Amino acid sequence: MSNSTYHSVAELRALPSGEKRAFSGVFILRRLASKKAKNGNDFLSIELGDNTGSFPANCWQDAPAYTALAAAKEGDVVEVQGITDYYREAFSPALRAARALSEEEVQSTGALERLVKVSPEDPAKLWEEFQGFIAAIPHEGLRLTVQAAVAACEDIFRVAPAALAMHQAYRFGLLEHTVHVVRVAKALLPLYPEVDPSLAIAGCLLHDIGKVEEYGEGRAATRSREGRLIGHVVIGYRMARRAAMSVAKDRPGALDTETLERLEHIILSHQGNLEWGAATLAATPEAVFVSLVDNLDAKMAMVQENLREAAPGAEFSEFVKGLGVNLLLSKPSAIPPAASGPAQETLL
């Protein structure tokens, strides 16, 4: 199977939006849902992607591709043919044909190297930095608790995505997001002396640890049964508590009840709002701090990803759900250096 004529997602998005062009490609089926239109017709709502991006598409029951896609499952590698098209300014092609590749085809062609999206940063360096953050926590009990919690899920934590779609939804995404959150926290902590550094850093390191159990393993990130029924906030709280209890057995007195309670509160409230999945609202200086820092990196990650994947010459991105806008992609014009001498009045 030759891939010389296949288009990547980035190449498809770079095609002129005003023209409809035939294309073929091999992608991971990231999302698959059966739905019914208002007129009663069945259709599939899908998301296809590779390591350069992803796109949504609808496949109607009378389309030739419907049968093959309906029999596929999330995480399958599929070959598709279609026609480029846009719906409400978003790339949404019409699919004409599809087939799922066998595992033998996937392995023999090395297709996964082009399909699995990964963090743009070096995961080995991220892990080294992450370990350094843990070692630098001044409070012994918190440091040991974080070490124990991470050690219990290290293999999954190092490769897990940070989300299903919103931000850093790719391999090593959880590690990248966590390191970024701590970087921001360490830069801002000197401005807020009322925030305890040990609690804040421990909370940053563990705030999303429940995602190692919320998301199922596989080529396409999916939500596990426990993730659907409980969610990563409460899962993370339980993981932190188990780790703290193990530390208490080995090192009595290393972590007092109040400090553990405050760490647990950070994890339970870090989502910010109840409608976003928080179990409670942030009610300590450290919890407010971690919640806001987490939100900052999540939103800036959306900005970074849209800038990385922007089609050449595009002025605005497609609608970014997590930001609620179409992101302006062009860089600001250079600001000229201040003139010497008395300040000049600027007309606005």
C-alpha positions, 0 to 999 in steps of 0.5 A, a space after each residue: 500500500 503506497 501512501 504517495 497520493 494520500 493527503 495529510 490533514 494539514 495538506 487538506 486544510 491548506 487546499 483552497 476553501 472555495 474549491 471542492 477537490 477529490 482526495 484520499 487519505 489514511 487516518 485514525 478514527 478518533 470519534 464515532 457516534 451514530 445519530 439521527 437527523 430531524 428528518 429521521 435519517 441515520 448518519 454517523 458523526 465522526 472525527 478523523 485525524 493524523 499527527 498534523 491535526 483532525 477534522 469532523 465529518 458526517 456520513 449519511 446512511 445512503 453514502 457508500 462509506 457508511 457501511 464500512 465506517 459503521 462497522 469500524 470502532 474508535 481507534 481503527 485506522 481507515 482509508 477514505 476518499 472524499 471531496 473537500 468541503 466546508 460547513 459554517 466556515 469549518 472544514 467538513 468534507 463529504 466522504 465517498 468511500 472508506 475501508 478499515 485497514 487490517 492490523 497487518 496493513 497498519 504495522 507493515 506500512 508504518 502508518 502509525 508514525 504518521 497518524 498518532 499525534 504527540 506532544 511537540 516537546 521532548 517527552 524525556 526532557 518533560 519527564 526529567 523536569 517533572 521529576 525535578 519539580 517533585 524533588 524540590 517540594 520543601 514539605 516532606 509529606 507532600 513530596 512523598 505523597 506526590 512521589 507515591 501517587 505518580 509511582 503508582 501510575 507512572 507508565 500511563 502518566 508519561 504517555 496519557 493525553 491531557 484531554 479528549 479534544 479541548 487541549 493537549 489531546 495527544 500522546 504525552 499531553 498530560 505530562 506536557 500540560 502538568 509541566 507547563 502548569 508548574 512552570 507558570 505556578 513557579 513564575 507567579 508564586 513570588 507575587 502571591 506570598 499568601 499561597 503556600 508553595 509546597 501545597 501549590 506545587 503538589 496540587 499542580 503536579 497532582 491536579 489531573 492525575 485522575 486522567 490516567 484512569 479516566 481515559 482508556 488506552 488506545 490509538 484514539 483517546 476515549 473515556 473509560 467506564 470509570 471516567 464516565 461514571 466518576 470523572 478524573 476529579 474524584 478519581 484523582 482525589 482518591 489516588 492522592 488519598 491512597 498515596 497519602 495513606 501509604 506514606 502515613 504507614 511508612 513515615 508517621 507524622 510526615 503529612 498531617 490531616 489538615 495539609 492532606 485535606 488542603 491538597 485534596 481540596 485543590 484536586 476536587 476544585 481545580 476545574 473551577 466551576 461546578 458545570 465544568 466538572 469541579 466537585 466543589 468551588 476553590 476555597 483556599 488560596 492554593 486552590 484558587 491559584 491552582 485552578 486559575 493556573 490550570 485554566 491559563 495553560 489549558 487555554 494557551 495550549 488551545 492557542 498554541 495548537 491552532 497557531 501550529 496547525 493553521 493553514 498557510 495564509 489563513 487570517 483566522 482559525 476555525 471556531 475554537 470551542 474552548 475559547 468561544 472564538 475564531 482565533 486571529 492567527 497573524 502576529 502583531 506588527 512590531 512595536 517601534 522602540 521608544 524615541 529618545 528625549 521627552 515622551 511624545 504624545 500619541 494619538 489613538 
